[in-house]
Amino acid sequence: MINITLPDGSQRQFEQPPTIAAIAASIGAGLAKAALAGKIDGQLVDTSRIVDHDARVEIVTDKSPEALEVIRHSTAHLLAQAVQRLFPGTQVTIGPVIEDGFFYDFAPKGEPFKPEDLPAIEAEMQRIAKEALPLSRSVKSRDEAVAFFRGLGEDYKAEIIQSIPANEELSLYSQGEFTDLCRGPHVPDTGRLKSFKLMKTAGAYWRGDSNNAMLSRIYGTAWLNDKDLKAYLTRIEEAEKRDHRKLGRQLDLFHMQEEAPGMAFWHPKGWALWQQVEQYMRRVYIASGYAEVRCPAILDVSLWKKSGHWDNYKDNMFFTESEKRTYAVKPMNCPGHVQIFKSDLRSYRDLPIRIGEFGGCTRNEPSGALHGLLRVRSFTQDDGHIFCTEDQIESEVVAFHQQALKVYADFGFHDVELMLALRPTPRLGDDAIWDKAEDALRAALRKAGAQWTELPGEGAFYGPKIEYHLRDAIGRDWQLGTMQVDFSMPGRLGAEYVGEDSARHVPVMLHRAIVGSMERFLGILIEHHSGAFPAWLAPVQAVLMNITDAQAGFAAETAQALVAQGFRVEADLRNEKIGYKIREHTLAKVPYLLVVGDRERDAGAVAVRTRAGEDLGSMPIADFVQRLESETRLG
């Protein structure tokens, strides 16, 4: 007799080992029809999997959090089958699930796949889905699987399997004439796959090695229903409009070029935007008791070996040599800040010591991973470190949390989720140290009244961290700020303070950043606001435009007066029609367009329009100044 315990605690008994599908059917016909997969003692499996022991079983439906992964995994196989039907002789390699979808790498017999091929492939996928082909699982030894795929002419797949240990049994999934190596699980039949779309093609080296053959990759997305698919496609379309690289050119903010891969050239308007963010964060530093510092860009590798970066991070670092000494260009600021702490004798009465730096860092990111401002090699961090005692961790983390939420709100981000990233492998320090560090962050989050999700294995090599994930205007999540507890690095680098007992003690080091990489944050900020920044952030807050030459002098003088009051204002005195000027500056997303005709000149006023096209009418310059001041004053 097999005893099955369901999620609600109820139990069912079966004389013979049942499949997941049979268990679902015993509960009800509706559930049997809705079942996509199952879970046996927490392990995700197909509905055809037999439960041969007493177990806790859960039926996975489209309401389960695992449903999308199963759907996308199965849709990747649907894609591969369609490709091989339309392009005989094409070999399959790998087809994993990724965020929002999946991809599959192919070795075509002929030309690489092109965007024009996607509609036909997608149509074939739809036909196969309508066939409702059952998916069946079989198990083979490694050598049997190698022979099977070599017999199909699937040399890439055979090579993958050949690298797997000989004693492992491998699962294969078949649907109609198509079979692939896969751990699964998959949906019961292809009829469950209804809402998908192929997105793009790309090249990809076999096993990510540029010395190997170039494969042809097809990206796709899959969802539980057409409504979710349509919402995703709308979000993608909106994201393309907001692409910071496109807006960076359109608004004349920055550019990037091949001679400096992963490094930005900031134009005057872009640098004005940068400065608004930096000066704002500098005010946050001061208000929060941080002293701003500056550290060297390169340091001898001996320091990076002591800090632990050499063993855990050297592949991501740039190096240089001088006078037979090897230096590393700093990938992060923490070892330098420890040197500042060590430069004087510290007492427990001095703690906490808070220091911050807009520190330039350089990391050797793979060229294929670079993406505008969002993934760069050279960047600046709003980096800060707190040196404190263990007893001070909680209050410092709580204060930082409150500070971070206010900063995000000021920049227009109000939907923030917290993640607690826990000990990774490899890491510095023993489990006792990690237990203490992780528990300290949990206690601080509880004190702050915060909710969080834990991420096992995602911490930094020197300590666990709180991550701040912000949701932008079109529903995308971005990981920005961090607060990390580090019990290891200060001791490795010889940092000490004199305690109340007159003995030497190692301080705790809290690594904190709110916006993180300035470049990345600005890229996110551009996309979040679609380049239409609030007045306090906008590189140009207002443009004065004359209708005829008769108002040019007044417009120029008014612009100069506003600049003298600290506003970012320009005058457009070109001999162009006023409609043309208004359109041009509206496209440039300037918050306020100030038009000056004879009446405004004579009255000492401006006709005010917003970039949204709202006509606010004529107002005295003093009234406009009051309006602009109120919009640029942060609470």
C-alpha positions in Angstrom: 0.0 0.0 0.0 1.3 3.5 -1.0 0.4 6.4 1.3 0.3 9.8 -0.4 0.1 13.0 1.7 -1.3 16.0 -0.1 -0.4 19.7 0.6 -3.5 20.2 2.8 -2.4 17.3 5.0 -5.0 14.8 3.7 -3.9 11.4 2.7 -4.8 8.9 0.0 -3.9 5.2 -0.3 -3.1 3.3 -3.4 -2.7 -0.5 -3.7 -0.3 -0.1 -6.6 2.3 2.6 -7.0 0.4 5.4 -8.8 1.6 8.0 -11.3 1.3 11.7 -10.6 -1.5 11.8 -13.2 -3.4 9.0 -11.4 -3.1 10.9 -8.1 -4.5 14.0 -9.7 -7.4 12.0 -11.3 -8.2 10.5 -7.9 -8.7 14.0 -6.5 -10.9 15.2 -9.4 -11.2 15.3 -13.2 -10.6 19.0 -13.3 -7.3 18.7 -11.5 -6.3 15.8 -13.8 -6.9 18.0 -16.8 -5.0 21.0 -15.3 -2.0 19.0 -14.1 1.2 20.1 -15.8 3.7 18.3 -13.6 4.0 17.1 -10.0 6.3 17.3 -6.9 7.4 14.2 -5.0 8.8 15.2 -1.6 9.7 18.6 -3.1 11.2 17.2 -6.3 9.7 18.4 -9.6 8.7 15.5 -11.9 6.5 14.7 -14.8 2.9 13.6 -14.4 3.9 10.2 -15.8 6.4 9.6 -12.9 5.5 6.7 -10.7 5.4 7.2 -6.9 6.8 3.9 -5.5 7.1 4.9 -1.8 5.1 6.8 0.9 5.6 10.5 -0.1 4.3 14.0 0.0 2.9 14.9 -3.4 1.8 18.2 -4.9 0.1 18.6 -8.3 1.6 21.4 -10.4 -0.9 23.5 -12.3 -0.8 26.8 -14.0 -1.3 28.4 -10.6 1.9 26.9 -9.2 5.1 28.9 -9.1 6.9 26.1 -11.0 4.5 26.1 -13.9 6.3 28.7 -16.1 9.6 26.8 -15.9 7.9 23.6 -17.0 6.1 25.4 -19.8 9.2 27.1 -21.1 11.4 24.0 -20.9 8.8 22.1 -22.9 8.4 24.9 -25.5 12.2 24.8 -26.1 11.7 21.1 -27.1 8.8 22.2 -29.3 11.1 24.7 -31.0 13.8 22.0 -31.6 11.3 19.6 -33.1 9.9 22.3 -35.4 13.4 23.3 -36.6 14.3 19.7 -37.4 11.0 19.2 -39.3 11.6 22.3 -41.4 15.4 22.0 -41.7 16.4 18.3 -41.9 20.0 17.6 -40.9 20.0 20.4 -38.3 21.7 19.2 -35.1 20.5 20.2 -31.6 22.8 21.2 -28.7 21.4 22.8 -25.6 18.1 24.5 -24.9 17.8 26.0 -21.4 15.1 28.1 -19.7 16.2 31.7 -19.2 14.5 34.7 -17.6 11.2 35.3 -19.4 11.7 32.5 -21.9 14.2 30.0 -23.4 16.7 29.6 -26.2 18.0 26.7 -28.2 21.4 26.4 -30.0 21.5 24.6 -33.3 24.1 23.5 -35.8 22.3 24.0 -39.1 23.2 21.9 -42.1 23.1 25.0 -44.3 23.1 28.7 -43.5 22.6 30.1 -40.0 19.0 30.9 -39.1 17.8 34.4 -39.9 15.0 36.5 -38.5 13.0 35.8 -41.6 13.0 32.1 -40.7 11.2 32.7 -37.4 7.6 33.0 -38.7 7.7 29.6 -40.5 9.3 27.9 -37.4 6.8 29.4 -35.1 3.9 28.3 -37.4 5.3 24.8 -37.3 5.5 24.9 -33.5 1.8 25.8 -33.5 1.0 22.8 -35.7 3.0 20.4 -33.5 1.2 21.9 -30.4 -2.2 21.2 -32.0 -1.1 17.6 -32.6 -1.0 17.2 -28.8 1.9 14.7 -29.0 2.4 12.9 -25.7 5.9 13.4 -24.0 7.4 10.2 -22.8 10.5 9.7 -20.6 13.0 6.9 -20.9 16.3 6.1 -19.2 19.5 5.0 -20.7 23.1 4.5 -19.6 25.6 7.0 -20.8 27.1 4.7 -23.4 23.6 3.7 -24.7 22.7 7.4 -25.0 25.9 8.2 -26.8 25.2 5.4 -29.3 21.6 6.4 -29.7 22.4 10.1 -30.6 25.3 9.2 -32.8 22.9 6.9 -34.7 20.7 10.0 -35.2 23.7 12.0 -36.5 23.5 14.2 -33.3 27.3 14.6 -32.8 27.0 17.6 -30.5 24.6 15.9 -28.3 26.8 12.8 -28.2 29.7 14.9 -27.2 27.8 16.4 -24.3 26.8 13.0 -23.0 30.3 11.6 -23.4 31.5 14.2 -20.8 29.1 12.8 -18.2 30.4 10.2 -15.8 29.8 6.6 -17.1 27.9 5.4 -14.0 25.1 8.0 -14.4 21.7 7.1 -15.9 20.3 9.6 -18.3 16.8 10.6 -19.0 15.6 11.1 -22.6 12.3 12.7 -23.6 10.4 11.9 -26.8 7.5 13.6 -28.6 6.6 12.2 -31.9 9.7 11.7 -34.0 11.8 14.0 -31.8 14.0 12.8 -28.9 16.3 14.9 -26.7 18.5 14.4 -23.6 16.9 16.2 -20.7 16.4 16.1 -17.0 12.9 17.4 -17.4 10.2 17.6 -16.2 7.9 18.3 -19.2 4.2 18.9 -19.7 2.1 15.7 -20.5 1.6 16.6 -24.1 2.4 19.4 -26.6 -1.2 20.5 -26.6 -0.5 22.2 -23.3 1.8 24.7 -25.1 -0.3 27.5 -26.5 1.2 30.9 -25.7 4.6 31.4 -27.1 6.6 33.6 -29.6 10.0 33.4 -31.2 11.9 36.6 -30.5 15.3 36.7 -32.3 18.3 34.9 -33.7 21.9 35.2 -32.7 25.3 33.4 -33.0 26.8 31.4 -30.1 30.0 29.5 -29.9 29.8 25.8 -29.1 30.3 25.6 -25.3 31.0 29.3 -25.2 34.5 28.9 -26.6 35.5 31.2 -29.5 37.8 28.4 -30.8 34.8 26.2 -31.4 32.2 26.3 -34.2 29.7 29.0 -34.3 26.1 27.8 -33.7 22.8 29.4 -34.5 20.7 30.4 -31.5 17.0 31.1 -31.5 15.4 32.9 -28.5 11.8 32.5 -27.6 9.3 33.4 -24.9 6.5 31.3 -23.5 3.7 32.1 -21.0 0.7 30.4 -19.4 -1.9 32.2 -21.4 -2.2 34.7 -24.3 -3.0 37.6 -21.9 0.4 37.2 -20.2 2.2 36.8 -23.5 0.6 40.0 -24.9 1.5 41.9 -21.7 5.1 40.7 -22.0 5.3 41.7 -25.7 3.9 45.1 -24.8 6.5 45.4 -22.1 9.3 44.5 -24.5 8.0 47.0 -27.0 8.0 49.7 -24.3 11.4 48.7 -23.2 12.8 49.1 -26.7 11.4 52.7 -26.8 13.0 53.3 -23.4 16.4 51.7 -24.3 19.0 54.0 -22.6 21.4 53.5 -25.5 18.8 54.9 -27.9 17.8 57.7 -25.6 21.4 58.5 -24.8 22.0 59.4 -28.4 18.6 61.1 -28.9 19.1 63.3 -25.8 22.8 63.8 -26.4 23.7 62.3 -23.0 26.6 59.8 -23.7 28.0 57.5 -26.3 30.2 54.4 -26.4 32.7 53.3 -29.1 34.9 50.4 -30.0 38.1 52.0 -28.9 36.9 51.9 -25.2 34.7 48.8 -24.9 32.5 49.0 -21.8 33.4 52.6 -21.0 31.2 55.7 -21.5 31.9 59.1 -23.1 29.7 61.5 -21.2 28.4 64.5 -23.1 27.6 67.9 -21.3 24.0 67.0 -20.8 24.8 63.5 -19.6 27.4 64.8 -17.2 24.9 67.4 -15.9 22.5 64.5 -15.1 25.4 62.5 -13.5 26.2 65.5 -11.3 22.7 65.8 -10.1 22.8 62.2 -8.9 26.3 62.5 -7.4 25.6 65.8 -5.6 22.4 64.4 -4.3 24.2 61.3 -3.0 26.9 63.6 -1.5 24.2 65.4 0.5 23.0 62.0 1.7 26.5 61.1 2.8 26.9 64.3 4.8 23.4 64.0 6.4 24.2 60.4 7.4 27.5 61.1 9.1 29.9 59.8 6.3 33.2 61.4 5.6 34.1 61.4 1.9 37.5 60.0 0.9 39.5 59.2 -2.2 41.8 56.2 -2.7 44.3 55.3 -5.4 43.1 53.6 -8.6 45.9 51.0 -8.6 47.3 49.0 -5.6 50.1 46.4 -5.4 48.8 42.9 -5.9 50.1 41.9 -2.4 47.2 43.9 -0.9 44.7 42.1 -3.1 46.1 38.8 -2.0 45.7 39.7 1.6 42.1 40.9 1.1 41.1 37.6 -0.6 40.3 39.2 -4.0 43.3 37.5 -5.7 42.0 34.0 -4.9 38.3 34.8 -5.5 38.3 37.6 -8.1 41.6 37.8 -10.1 40.0 36.7 -13.4 37.9 39.8 -13.3 40.8 42.2 -12.6 43.1 44.3 -14.8 46.8 44.4 -14.0 49.8 46.6 -14.9 53.5 46.7 -14.1 56.0 49.3 -13.2 59.6 48.9 -11.9 59.2 45.1 -11.6 56.1 45.5 -9.4 52.7 44.2 -10.4 49.7 46.3 -9.6 46.0 45.7 -9.9 43.5 48.3 -11.1 41.0 48.3 -8.3 37.7 46.4 -9.0 36.3 47.6 -5.8 37.1 50.2 -3.1 37.0 48.2 0.2 40.7 47.4 0.6 41.6 51.0 0.1 39.1 52.1 2.8 40.6 49.6 5.2 44.0 51.4 4.7 42.4 54.7 5.6 41.0 53.1 8.8 44.4 51.7 9.6 46.2 55.0 9.1 45.5 56.1 12.7 45.1 54.4 16.1 41.4 54.0 16.6 39.4 53.6 19.8 36.1 52.0 20.5 34.9 55.6 21.3 35.5 56.5 17.6 33.2 53.8 16.3 31.2 53.7 14.1 33.5 55.3 11.5 31.6 55.9 8.3 33.5 56.7 5.1 32.2 57.0 1.5 33.8 57.5 -1.9 32.6 58.0 -5.5 35.2 55.5 -6.4 36.2 54.6 -9.9 36.5 50.8 -10.4 37.5 48.7 -13.4 36.5 45.0 -13.9 37.5 42.7 -16.8 34.0 41.8 -17.9 33.7 39.5 -21.0 33.1 41.6 -24.1 30.0 39.6 -24.9 28.4 40.6 -21.6 28.8 44.3 -22.1 25.5 46.2 -22.5 25.5 50.0 -22.7 25.7 51.5 -19.3 24.1 48.5 -17.6 27.2 46.3 -17.9 30.5 48.1 -18.2 34.2 47.7 -17.5 34.9 51.1 -16.0 32.4 52.5 -13.5 32.0 54.6 -10.4 30.3 53.4 -7.2 28.7 55.4 -4.5 30.7 53.2 -2.2 30.7 53.4 1.6 32.1 51.4 4.5 31.2 51.4 8.1 33.7 50.2 10.7 31.9 49.3 13.9 31.5 46.8 16.7 29.2 43.8 16.6 26.8 45.6 18.9 26.5 48.5 16.4 25.6 46.3 13.4 21.9 46.4 14.0 21.5 50.1 14.4 23.7 50.9 11.4 21.9 48.5 9.1 18.5 49.9 10.2 19.7 53.4 9.5 21.0 52.5 6.1 17.7 50.7 5.2 15.7 53.8 6.0 18.1 56.0 4.1 18.1 53.8 1.1 14.3 53.7 0.8 14.1 57.5 0.9 16.7 57.8 -1.8 14.9 55.4 -4.1 11.6 57.2 -3.5 13.2 60.6 -4.4 14.4 59.1 -7.7 10.9 57.8 -8.4 11.2 54.1 -7.3 8.5 53.2 -4.8 8.2 49.4 -5.3 11.3 47.8 -3.6 11.9 44.2 -2.6 14.6 42.9 -0.3 16.7 39.8 -0.8 19.1 38.3 1.7 22.0 36.7 -0.2 23.6 33.9 1.9 27.0 32.1 2.0 28.4 31.1 -1.4 31.1 28.6 -2.4 34.0 29.5 -2.3 34.0 32.0 0.6 36.3 33.4 3.3 35.8 32.4 7.0 34.3 29.4 8.7 30.6 28.5 9.2 30.5 30.1 12.7 31.5 33.5 11.2 28.8 33.2 8.5 26.2 32.1 11.0 26.9 35.3 13.0 26.9 37.6 10.0 23.7 36.2 8.5 21.9 36.3 11.8 23.0 39.9 12.3 21.4 40.9 9.0 18.2 39.0 9.8 18.0 40.7 13.2 18.4 44.1 11.6 15.8 43.5 9.0 13.3 42.4 11.7 14.1 45.5 13.7 13.4 47.6 10.6 10.1 45.9 10.1 11.2 44.7 6.7 10.2 41.6 4.8 12.7 39.7 2.7 13.4 36.6 0.6 16.5 34.5 1.2 18.9 33.6 -1.7 21.2 30.6 -0.6 24.6 30.7 -2.2 24.3 34.3 -3.6 26.4 36.2 -1.1 29.8 37.9 -1.7 32.8 35.7 -1.0 33.5 37.8 2.2 30.0 38.1 3.6 26.2 37.9 3.2 24.4 40.9 1.9 21.0 42.5 1.7 20.0 43.3 -1.8 17.6 46.1 -2.8 15.5 45.1 -5.9 13.6 48.0 -7.5 10.7 47.7 -9.9 10.7 50.3 -12.7 7.8 52.0 -14.6 7.2 49.0 -16.9 7.5 46.3 -14.3 11.1 45.2 -14.6 13.2 44.4 -11.5 16.7 45.8 -11.0 19.1 44.9 -8.2 20.7 48.1 -6.9 21.8 48.8 -3.4 23.5 46.4 -1.0 24.4 46.2 2.7 27.0 43.5 3.5 28.4 42.3 6.8 32.1 41.4 6.7 33.9 39.7 9.6 36.9 38.6 7.5 38.5 41.3 5.4 39.3 43.8 8.2 41.3 41.1 10.1 43.1 39.9 6.9 44.2 43.4 6.2 45.2 44.1 9.8 42.5 46.6 10.9 42.2 47.0 14.6 40.8 49.3 17.3 41.5 49.6 21.0 38.5 48.3 23.0 37.1 49.4 26.3 39.3 46.7 27.9 42.4 48.3 26.4 43.0 45.3 24.2 43.1 45.2 20.4 40.0 44.1 18.5 39.1 43.7 14.8 36.2 45.9 13.7 33.2 44.6 11.7 33.2 46.1 8.2 29.8 46.9 6.6 30.0 47.4 2.9 27.1 49.6 1.6 26.0 51.2 -1.6 22.7 52.7 -2.5 22.8 53.3 -6.2 25.8 51.0 -6.8 27.4 51.6 -10.1 26.6 55.2 -11.1 26.7 54.2 -14.8 24.3 51.4 -14.3 22.0 53.4 -12.1 21.9 56.2 -14.7 21.0 53.7 -17.4 18.2 52.4 -15.2 17.1 55.9 -14.4 17.0 56.9 -18.1 14.8 53.9 -18.9 12.6 54.3 -15.8 11.7 57.9 -16.8 12.0 57.3 -20.5 14.4 60.2 -20.6 11.6 62.6 -19.3 13.4 63.3 -16.0 11.7 65.2 -13.1 12.7 68.9 -13.1 15.2 68.5 -10.3 17.1 65.9 -12.3 16.7 67.1 -15.9 20.0 68.3 -17.5 18.1 71.3 -18.9 15.2 72.4 -16.8 13.8 75.1 -19.1 14.5 76.7 -22.5 13.6 80.3 -23.3 12.5 80.8 -26.9 11.8 84.1 -28.6 9.2 84.5 -31.4 11.1 87.2 -33.3 14.4 89.1 -33.0 12.6 91.8 -31.1 12.4 89.6 -28.0 15.9 88.1 -28.3 17.6 90.4 -25.8 14.9 89.9 -23.2 15.0 86.1 -23.6 18.8 86.0 -23.3 18.8 88.2 -20.2 16.0 86.2 -18.6 17.9 82.9 -19.2 21.1 84.4 -17.7 19.1 85.6 -14.6 17.7 82.1 -14.1 21.1 80.5 -14.5 22.4 82.9 -11.9 19.8 81.7 -9.5 21.1 78.1 -9.9 18.7 76.8 -12.5 19.8 74.8 -15.6 18.3 77.0 -18.3 19.2 77.7 -22.0 18.0 80.3 -24.5 17.1 79.3 -28.1 17.4 82.5 -30.1 17.6 80.9 -33.5 15.8 82.4 -36.4 13.3 79.6 -36.6 9.6 79.4 -36.3 8.4 79.1 -32.7 6.5 75.9 -33.6 9.7 74.3 -34.8 11.5 75.2 -31.6 8.8 73.9 -29.4 8.7 70.6 -31.2 12.5 70.2 -31.0 12.7 70.9 -27.3 9.7 68.7 -26.6 11.5 65.8 -28.3 14.5 66.7 -26.1 12.2 66.1 -23.1 12.9 69.5 -21.5 10.4 70.0 -18.6 9.5 73.6 -19.3 9.3 75.5 -22.6 9.2 79.3 -22.0 8.0 81.4 -25.0 8.6 85.1 -25.1 6.6 87.4 -27.4 6.1 91.2 -27.3 3.5 90.9 -24.6 5.6 88.8 -22.3 8.7 91.0 -22.9 6.7 94.1 -22.0 5.1 92.5 -18.9 8.3 90.8 -17.7 6.7 87.5 -18.0 7.0 84.1 -19.9 4.4 81.9 -21.6 4.9 78.5 -20.0 4.3 75.2 -21.7 5.2 71.7 -20.4 6.9 69.0 -22.4 3.5 67.1 -22.1 1.9 69.9 -24.2 0.1 71.6 -21.3 -0.3 75.3 -21.8 0.1 77.0 -18.4 -0.4 80.5 -19.8 1.6 83.6 -19.2 3.1 84.2 -15.7 5.5 86.6 -14.1 9.1 85.3 -14.1 9.0 85.4 -10.3 6.0 83.0 -10.3 7.7 80.6 -12.6 10.8 80.7 -10.4 8.6 79.8 -7.4 7.1 76.9 -9.4 10.5 75.5 -10.5 11.9 75.9 -6.9 9.0 73.9 -5.5 9.6 71.1 -8.0 13.3 70.9 -7.4 13.0 70.8 -3.6 13.2 67.3 -2.3 11.4 66.3 0.9 
